[in-house]
Amino acid sequence: MTTKQGARAVAWRVLRHPLLWSAVCLVGAVPLLSTEHDFWGFLLCLLGGWSAAHALIRRLLTLPGTLSLALHLAASVGAALLLFALTADGGWRHVLPPAIAAAIGFAAVPGAGWIWLTLIGRTSAAVASASRRRAATLVVPEWERVGDAWHLRLAAVSLRSPVFVAITATIAVLGGGLITAVVIVFDDVVQRMGPLLLLLVLGWVVGAPGYLVVRAIAHRRTADVVVTLEAARGSATVRVVRSSDGDVLVEAPASAIGSLQFAPRSSPTRIVIRPSYGPGLVLLVGLALPRRDTAPTFPLPPADLVHRLASAGLVPRASRRSRNGDLALEFAGGGTPT
């Protein structure tokens, strides 16, 4: 490569660099913001802020993975602090000329937004990739057939239906109360946040700790259970036994079952048994501590078993959850021999 070609290549790289165009946009925006053409100055500020953030992200992506992600997180925090400083009363903006202060304020919004969006994208991609790698190595529990009985062994948190409803309501009330308290105590800060930023902050401050507490409690209450569905000659029996002590949690014929729900695609992943009379049983699989190399889910009952259950009176029920991949059975009465 000749000297002239090398100089041309360097000049081309400089001209293509987003930081250069960020500076050009911001320098060009300052004189426009104090004139009747301030709209064009506003657009230049937006382009300049985005270009500066793009230059930063492009540089971060050339660094090693862990260092790059750590610096990206630090940049996100710095962007949030910058926006807070720009919107605070009596801030340092008042010591700058109005046009320059306005240019910095307009440019900071798309710059911070681009830094946050790219961080969310990188984090989501990393979590999804790790989840796919882990899912490829996990074993999903299978229904095991022994004669006319099908057995499903899995780890679950067993709760009576009234207890499950009470816990769900308590979590909703406590969560709503904490969110209300945070909004009231930090009213001045909340008023300066946009709706999206407020949701993100509340999610991290209230939602994430609450979820971790609930998950820790669920893990401590996890036990191995065996769900048995026995179906033959137009009759069926549902039985759930805790493996550790042999305690029978549910044992009832199909005629005593109001509904039987298998929800591997819902959140939380669960099996719900509602008898015609008395409290039902909820087996929370998604929140339970999964056993080693076992996925925290379960398959739907085999088609042959579903057919036998239907002949015993437990017929599939069409619903929104069934269209999403879940299965709900209801006792319709009758029962014919197979």
DRENDO-1510 file (C-alpha; in Angstrom, 1 decimal, always signed):
<recs>
REC; n; res; u; v; w
REC; 1; MET; +0.0; +0.0; +0.0 .
REC; 2; THR; +1.4; +3.4; -1.0 .
REC; 3; THR; +1.6; +6.4; +1.4 .
REC; 4; LYS; -1.2; +8.1; -0.5 .
REC; 5; GLN; -3.4; +5.0; -0.2 .
REC; 6; GLY; -2.7; +4.7; +3.5 .
REC; 7; ALA; -3.6; +8.3; +4.1 .
REC; 8; ARG; -6.8; +7.8; +2.1 .
REC; 9; ALA; -7.7; +4.8; +4.2 .
REC; 10; VAL; -7.1; +6.6; +7.5 .
REC; 11; ALA; -9.1; +9.6; +6.3 .
REC; 12; TRP; -12.0; +7.3; +5.3 .
REC; 13; ARG; -12.0; +5.6; +8.7 .
REC; 14; VAL; -12.1; +9.0; +10.4 .
REC; 15; LEU; -15.0; +10.1; +8.2 .
REC; 16; ARG; -16.9; +7.0; +9.0 .
REC; 17; HIS; -16.4; +7.2; +12.7 .
REC; 18; PRO; -19.7; +8.1; +14.5 .
REC; 19; LEU; -17.9; +10.2; +17.1 .
REC; 20; LEU; -16.9; +12.6; +14.4 .
REC; 21; TRP; -20.5; +13.0; +13.2 .
REC; 22; SER; -21.7; +13.4; +16.8 .
REC; 23; ALA; -19.4; +16.3; +17.3 .
REC; 24; VAL; -20.4; +17.8; +13.9 .
REC; 25; CYS; -24.1; +17.5; +14.8 .
REC; 26; LEU; -23.8; +19.0; +18.2 .
REC; 27; VAL; -21.5; +21.9; +17.1 .
REC; 28; GLY; -24.0; +22.6; +14.3 .
REC; 29; ALA; -27.0; +22.4; +16.7 .
REC; 30; VAL; -25.8; +25.0; +19.2 .
REC; 31; PRO; -26.2; +28.1; +17.0 .
REC; 32; LEU; -29.5; +26.8; +15.6 .
REC; 33; LEU; -31.1; +26.4; +19.0 .
REC; 34; SER; -31.1; +30.1; +19.7 .
REC; 35; THR; -32.8; +31.0; +16.4 .
REC; 36; GLU; -36.1; +30.4; +14.7 .
REC; 37; HIS; -34.7; +27.2; +13.2 .
REC; 38; ASP; -34.4; +25.5; +16.6 .
REC; 39; PHE; -36.3; +22.5; +15.4 .
REC; 40; TRP; -33.4; +21.5; +13.1 .
REC; 41; GLY; -31.1; +22.1; +16.0 .
REC; 42; PHE; -33.2; +19.7; +18.1 .
REC; 43; LEU; -32.9; +17.0; +15.3 .
REC; 44; LEU; -29.1; +17.5; +15.2 .
REC; 45; CYS; -28.9; +17.1; +18.9 .
REC; 46; LEU; -30.8; +13.8; +18.7 .
REC; 47; LEU; -28.5; +12.5; +16.0 .
REC; 48; GLY; -25.5; +13.7; +17.9 .
REC; 49; GLY; -26.5; +12.0; +21.1 .
REC; 50; TRP; -27.3; +8.7; +19.3 .
REC; 51; SER; -24.0; +8.8; +17.4 .
REC; 52; ALA; -22.0; +9.4; +20.5 .
REC; 53; ALA; -23.7; +6.4; +22.2 .
REC; 54; HIS; -23.2; +4.3; +19.1 .
REC; 55; ALA; -19.5; +5.1; +19.1 .
REC; 56; LEU; -19.2; +4.0; +22.8 .
REC; 57; ILE; -21.1; +0.8; +22.2 .
REC; 58; ARG; -19.1; +0.0; +19.1 .
REC; 59; ARG; -15.9; +0.4; +21.2 .
REC; 60; LEU; -17.2; -1.7; +24.0 .
REC; 61; LEU; -18.1; -4.6; +21.7 .
REC; 62; THR; -14.4; -4.9; +20.7 .
REC; 63; LEU; -13.4; -5.6; +24.4 .
REC; 64; PRO; -13.4; -9.1; +26.1 .
REC; 65; GLY; -16.9; -10.3; +27.0 .
REC; 66; THR; -16.9; -9.8; +30.8 .
REC; 67; LEU; -15.0; -6.5; +30.7 .
REC; 68; SER; -17.3; -5.2; +27.9 .
REC; 69; LEU; -20.4; -6.1; +29.8 .
REC; 70; ALA; -19.2; -4.5; +33.1 .
REC; 71; LEU; -18.2; -1.3; +31.3 .
REC; 72; HIS; -21.6; -1.3; +29.5 .
REC; 73; LEU; -23.4; -1.6; +32.8 .
REC; 74; ALA; -21.3; +1.2; +34.2 .
REC; 75; ALA; -22.1; +3.3; +31.2 .
REC; 76; SER; -25.8; +2.6; +31.8 .
REC; 77; VAL; -25.6; +3.8; +35.4 .
REC; 78; GLY; -23.6; +6.9; +34.2 .
REC; 79; ALA; -26.3; +7.7; +31.7 .
REC; 80; ALA; -29.0; +7.5; +34.3 .
REC; 81; LEU; -27.0; +9.8; +36.6 .
REC; 82; LEU; -26.5; +12.2; +33.8 .
REC; 83; LEU; -30.2; +12.4; +33.0 .
REC; 84; PHE; -30.9; +12.9; +36.7 .
REC; 85; ALA; -28.4; +15.7; +37.0 .
REC; 86; LEU; -29.8; +17.4; +33.9 .
REC; 87; THR; -33.4; +17.4; +35.3 .
REC; 88; ALA; -32.5; +18.3; +38.9 .
REC; 89; ASP; -33.3; +21.8; +40.0 .
REC; 90; GLY; -30.3; +24.1; +40.5 .
REC; 91; GLY; -28.1; +21.7; +38.5 .
REC; 92; TRP; -24.9; +22.6; +36.7 .
REC; 93; ARG; -26.9; +23.3; +33.5 .
REC; 94; HIS; -27.5; +26.9; +34.8 .
REC; 95; VAL; -23.8; +27.8; +34.7 .
REC; 96; LEU; -23.7; +27.0; +30.9 .
REC; 97; PRO; -25.0; +29.2; +28.1 .
REC; 98; PRO; -28.6; +28.2; +27.4 .
REC; 99; ALA; -28.0; +26.9; +23.9 .
REC; 100; ILE; -25.2; +24.6; +25.0 .
REC; 101; ALA; -27.2; +23.4; +28.0 .
REC; 102; ALA; -30.1; +22.7; +25.8 .
REC; 103; ALA; -27.9; +20.8; +23.3 .
REC; 104; ILE; -26.5; +18.6; +26.0 .
REC; 105; GLY; -30.0; +17.9; +27.4 .
REC; 106; PHE; -31.5; +17.0; +24.1 .
REC; 107; ALA; -28.5; +14.8; +23.1 .
REC; 108; ALA; -28.5; +12.9; +26.4 .
REC; 109; VAL; -31.9; +11.4; +26.0 .
REC; 110; PRO; -31.3; +9.3; +22.8 .
REC; 111; GLY; -27.8; +8.6; +23.9 .
REC; 112; ALA; -28.9; +7.1; +27.3 .
REC; 113; GLY; -31.8; +5.3; +25.6 .
REC; 114; TRP; -29.5; +3.6; +23.1 .
REC; 115; ILE; -27.0; +2.6; +25.8 .
REC; 116; TRP; -29.9; +1.0; +27.8 .
REC; 117; LEU; -31.5; -0.7; +24.9 .
REC; 118; THR; -28.3; -2.3; +23.8 .
REC; 119; LEU; -27.6; -3.4; +27.3 .
REC; 120; ILE; -31.0; -5.0; +27.5 .
REC; 121; GLY; -30.4; -6.7; +24.1 .
REC; 122; ARG; -27.0; -8.1; +25.2 .
REC; 123; THR; -28.3; -9.3; +28.5 .
REC; 124; SER; -31.4; -10.9; +26.9 .
REC; 125; ALA; -29.3; -12.6; +24.3 .
REC; 126; ALA; -26.8; -13.9; +26.8 .
REC; 127; VAL; -29.6; -15.3; +29.1 .
REC; 128; ALA; -31.4; -16.9; +26.1 .
REC; 129; SER; -28.2; -18.5; +24.9 .
REC; 130; ALA; -27.3; -19.9; +28.3 .
REC; 131; SER; -30.9; -21.1; +28.7 .
REC; 132; ARG; -30.8; -22.9; +25.3 .
REC; 133; ARG; -27.5; -24.6; +26.2 .
REC; 134; ARG; -28.8; -25.7; +29.6 .
REC; 135; ALA; -32.1; -26.8; +28.2 .
REC; 136; ALA; -30.3; -29.0; +25.7 .
REC; 137; THR; -28.7; -31.0; +28.6 .
REC; 138; LEU; -31.9; -31.3; +30.8 .
REC; 139; VAL; -34.1; -34.3; +30.9 .
REC; 140; VAL; -37.9; -33.8; +30.9 .
REC; 141; PRO; -39.8; -36.2; +33.2 .
REC; 142; GLU; -41.8; -38.8; +31.2 .
REC; 143; TRP; -45.0; -40.7; +31.9 .
REC; 144; GLU; -44.3; -44.3; +32.7 .
REC; 145; ARG; -46.9; -46.9; +32.0 .
REC; 146; VAL; -47.3; -50.0; +34.1 .
REC; 147; GLY; -50.4; -51.9; +33.0 .
REC; 148; ASP; -53.4; -49.6; +33.2 .
REC; 149; ALA; -51.6; -47.0; +35.3 .
REC; 150; TRP; -49.4; -44.1; +34.2 .
REC; 151; HIS; -46.9; -42.6; +36.6 .
REC; 152; LEU; -45.2; -39.2; +36.5 .
REC; 153; ARG; -42.4; -38.6; +39.0 .
REC; 154; LEU; -41.4; -35.0; +39.5 .
REC; 155; ALA; -40.3; -32.4; +42.0 .
REC; 156; ALA; -43.0; -30.0; +43.1 .
REC; 157; VAL; -44.3; -27.8; +45.8 .
REC; 158; SER; -47.7; -29.1; +47.0 .
REC; 159; LEU; -50.3; -26.7; +48.3 .
REC; 160; ARG; -54.0; -26.9; +49.0 .
REC; 161; SER; -56.0; -24.7; +46.7 .
REC; 162; PRO; -57.1; -22.2; +49.4 .
REC; 163; VAL; -53.5; -21.9; +50.6 .
REC; 164; PHE; -52.4; -21.2; +47.0 .
REC; 165; VAL; -55.1; -18.6; +46.5 .
REC; 166; ALA; -54.3; -16.9; +49.9 .
REC; 167; ILE; -50.6; -16.8; +49.1 .
REC; 168; THR; -51.2; -15.3; +45.7 .
REC; 169; ALA; -53.5; -12.7; +47.1 .
REC; 170; THR; -51.0; -11.8; +49.9 .
REC; 171; ILE; -48.1; -11.4; +47.4 .
REC; 172; ALA; -50.3; -9.1; +45.3 .
REC; 173; VAL; -51.3; -7.0; +48.3 .
REC; 174; LEU; -47.8; -6.8; +49.7 .
REC; 175; GLY; -46.3; -6.0; +46.3 .
REC; 176; GLY; -48.9; -3.3; +45.6 .
REC; 177; GLY; -48.3; -1.9; +49.1 .
REC; 178; LEU; -44.5; -1.7; +48.7 .
REC; 179; ILE; -44.9; -0.1; +45.2 .
REC; 180; THR; -47.2; +2.5; +46.7 .
REC; 181; ALA; -44.8; +3.2; +49.6 .
REC; 182; VAL; -41.9; +3.6; +47.2 .
REC; 183; VAL; -43.8; +6.0; +45.0 .
REC; 184; ILE; -44.9; +8.1; +48.1 .
REC; 185; VAL; -41.5; +8.2; +49.8 .
REC; 186; PHE; -39.6; +9.0; +46.7 .
REC; 187; ASP; -42.3; +11.2; +45.1 .
REC; 188; ASP; -39.8; +13.9; +43.9 .
REC; 189; VAL; -37.7; +11.3; +42.1 .
REC; 190; VAL; -40.7; +9.5; +40.7 .
REC; 191; GLN; -42.1; +12.7; +39.1 .
REC; 192; ARG; -38.9; +13.1; +37.1 .
REC; 193; MET; -39.0; +9.6; +35.7 .
REC; 194; GLY; -40.8; +8.5; +32.6 .
REC; 195; PRO; -43.3; +5.6; +32.7 .
REC; 196; LEU; -40.8; +3.1; +31.2 .
REC; 197; LEU; -38.0; +4.0; +33.6 .
REC; 198; LEU; -40.4; +3.9; +36.6 .
REC; 199; LEU; -41.5; +0.4; +35.6 .
REC; 200; LEU; -37.8; -0.8; +35.3 .
REC; 201; VAL; -36.9; +0.7; +38.7 .
REC; 202; LEU; -39.9; -0.7; +40.5 .
REC; 203; GLY; -39.2; -4.1; +38.8 .
REC; 204; TRP; -35.7; -4.1; +40.2 .
REC; 205; VAL; -36.5; -2.6; +43.6 .
REC; 206; VAL; -39.7; -4.5; +44.4 .
REC; 207; GLY; -40.3; -7.2; +41.8 .
REC; 208; ALA; -36.9; -8.9; +41.7 .
REC; 209; PRO; -36.4; -9.2; +45.6 .
REC; 210; GLY; -39.9; -10.4; +46.0 .
REC; 211; TYR; -39.5; -13.1; +43.4 .
REC; 212; LEU; -36.2; -14.2; +45.0 .
REC; 213; VAL; -37.9; -14.5; +48.4 .
REC; 214; VAL; -40.8; -16.5; +46.9 .
REC; 215; ARG; -38.4; -18.8; +45.0 .
REC; 216; ALA; -36.3; -19.4; +48.1 .
REC; 217; ILE; -39.3; -20.4; +50.1 .
REC; 218; ALA; -40.6; -22.7; +47.3 .
REC; 219; HIS; -37.2; -24.4; +47.0 .
REC; 220; ARG; -37.3; -25.2; +50.7 .
REC; 221; ARG; -40.7; -26.8; +50.4 .
REC; 222; THR; -39.9; -28.9; +47.3 .
REC; 223; ALA; -40.6; -32.6; +47.6 .
REC; 224; ASP; -40.6; -35.5; +45.1 .
REC; 225; VAL; -44.1; -36.6; +44.3 .
REC; 226; VAL; -45.6; -39.3; +42.1 .
REC; 227; VAL; -48.8; -38.5; +40.1 .
REC; 228; THR; -50.6; -41.7; +39.1 .
REC; 229; LEU; -53.5; -41.8; +36.7 .
REC; 230; GLU; -55.1; -45.2; +36.4 .
REC; 231; ALA; -57.7; -45.7; +33.7 .
REC; 232; ALA; -59.4; -48.9; +32.6 .
REC; 233; ARG; -62.9; -50.1; +31.6 .
REC; 234; GLY; -64.5; -46.7; +31.8 .
REC; 235; SER; -63.2; -45.9; +35.2 .
REC; 236; ALA; -60.3; -43.8; +36.4 .
REC; 237; THR; -58.5; -43.0; +39.6 .
REC; 238; VAL; -56.2; -40.0; +40.3 .
REC; 239; ARG; -53.6; -40.4; +43.0 .
REC; 240; VAL; -50.7; -38.2; +44.2 .
REC; 241; VAL; -48.2; -39.6; +46.7 .
REC; 242; ARG; -45.3; -37.8; +48.3 .
REC; 243; SER; -42.3; -40.0; +47.8 .
REC; 244; SER; -40.3; -39.2; +50.9 .
REC; 245; ASP; -42.9; -40.4; +53.4 .
REC; 246; GLY; -45.6; -42.1; +51.3 .
REC; 247; ASP; -48.2; -39.6; +52.3 .
REC; 248; VAL; -51.2; -39.7; +50.0 .
REC; 249; LEU; -52.1; -36.1; +49.0 .
REC; 250; VAL; -55.0; -37.0; +46.7 .
REC; 251; GLU; -56.7; -40.2; +45.9 .
REC; 252; ALA; -60.1; -40.1; +44.2 .
REC; 253; PRO; -62.1; -41.7; +41.4 .
REC; 254; ALA; -62.9; -39.7; +38.2 .
REC; 255; SER; -66.5; -39.2; +39.4 .
REC; 256; ALA; -65.1; -37.3; +42.5 .
REC; 257; ILE; -62.9; -35.0; +40.4 .
REC; 258; GLY; -64.3; -31.7; +39.3 .
REC; 259; SER; -61.4; -30.8; +37.0 .
REC; 260; LEU; -57.9; -31.8; +36.3 .
REC; 261; GLN; -55.5; -29.3; +34.8 .
REC; 262; PHE; -52.0; -29.8; +33.4 .
REC; 263; ALA; -50.3; -26.5; +32.7 .
REC; 264; PRO; -46.7; -27.0; +31.4 .
REC; 265; ARG; -46.9; -23.8; +29.3 .
REC; 266; SER; -48.4; -21.5; +31.9 .
REC; 267; SER; -46.7; -19.5; +34.7 .
REC; 268; PRO; -46.1; -21.0; +37.1 .
REC; 269; THR; -45.9; -24.5; +35.6 .
REC; 270; ARG; -48.3; -26.6; +37.6 .
REC; 271; ILE; -50.8; -29.4; +38.0 .
REC; 272; VAL; -54.1; -28.6; +39.6 .
REC; 273; ILE; -56.6; -31.2; +40.9 .
REC; 274; ARG; -60.0; -29.9; +42.0 .
REC; 275; PRO; -62.3; -32.4; +43.5 .
REC; 276; SER; -66.0; -32.1; +43.4 .
REC; 277; TYR; -66.1; -31.4; +47.1 .
REC; 278; GLY; -63.4; -30.1; +49.5 .
REC; 279; PRO; -60.1; -28.3; +48.9 .
REC; 280; GLY; -58.1; -29.1; +45.8 .
REC; 281; LEU; -54.4; -29.7; +45.3 .
REC; 282; VAL; -51.9; -27.5; +43.4 .
REC; 283; LEU; -48.5; -29.0; +42.4 .
REC; 284; LEU; -46.2; -26.1; +41.6 .
REC; 285; VAL; -43.5; -27.5; +39.3 .
REC; 286; GLY; -42.0; -24.3; +37.8 .
REC; 287; LEU; -41.1; -22.8; +41.2 .
REC; 288; ALA; -39.8; -26.0; +42.7 .
REC; 289; LEU; -36.1; -26.8; +43.1 .
REC; 290; PRO; -35.4; -29.0; +40.1 .
REC; 291; ARG; -33.5; -32.2; +40.5 .
REC; 292; ARG; -30.1; -32.5; +39.0 .
REC; 293; ASP; -30.2; -32.5; +35.2 .
REC; 294; THR; -34.0; -32.5; +35.2 .
REC; 295; ALA; -36.1; -29.7; +33.5 .
REC; 296; PRO; -38.6; -27.9; +35.8 .
REC; 297; THR; -41.6; -29.0; +33.6 .
REC; 298; PHE; -43.5; -32.0; +32.5 .
REC; 299; PRO; -45.2; -33.4; +29.4 .
REC; 300; LEU; -48.9; -33.6; +28.9 .
REC; 301; PRO; -50.5; -37.0; +29.4 .
REC; 302; PRO; -50.2; -39.4; +26.4 .
REC; 303; ALA; -53.1; -39.4; +23.9 .
REC; 304; ASP; -54.1; -43.0; +24.9 .
REC; 305; LEU; -54.4; -42.0; +28.5 .
REC; 306; VAL; -56.4; -38.9; +27.6 .
REC; 307; HIS; -58.8; -41.1; +25.6 .
REC; 308; ARG; -59.2; -43.5; +28.5 .
REC; 309; LEU; -59.8; -40.6; +30.9 .
REC; 310; ALA; -62.5; -39.2; +28.6 .
REC; 311; SER; -64.2; -42.6; +28.5 .
REC; 312; ALA; -64.3; -42.5; +32.3 .
REC; 313; GLY; -65.9; -39.0; +32.2 .
REC; 314; LEU; -62.9; -36.7; +32.4 .
REC; 315; VAL; -63.2; -35.0; +29.0 .
REC; 316; PRO; -60.9; -32.3; +27.6 .
REC; 317; ARG; -62.2; -28.7; +28.0 .
REC; 318; ALA; -61.7; -26.2; +25.2 .
REC; 319; SER; -60.2; -23.0; +26.7 .
REC; 320; ARG; -57.5; -20.3; +26.0 .
REC; 321; ARG; -55.0; -22.3; +28.0 .
REC; 322; SER; -55.7; -25.4; +25.9 .
REC; 323; ARG; -54.9; -23.4; +22.8 .
REC; 324; ASN; -51.6; -22.4; +24.4 .
REC; 325; GLY; -50.5; -26.0; +24.9 .
REC; 326; ASP; -52.1; -26.8; +28.3 .
REC; 327; LEU; -54.7; -29.5; +29.0 .
REC; 328; ALA; -57.8; -29.1; +31.2 .
REC; 329; LEU; -60.1; -32.1; +31.9 .
REC; 330; GLU; -63.5; -31.8; +33.4 .
REC; 331; PHE; -65.8; -34.5; +34.7 .
REC; 332; ALA; -68.8; -34.7; +32.4 .
REC; 333; GLY; -70.5; -37.7; +34.1 .
REC; 334; GLY; -71.1; -41.1; +32.6 .
REC; 335; GLY; -68.2; -43.3; +31.6 .
REC; 336; THR; -68.2; -46.1; +29.0 .
REC; 337; PRO; -66.1; -49.2; +28.9 .
REC; 338; THR; -63.1; -49.2; +26.6 .
</recs>
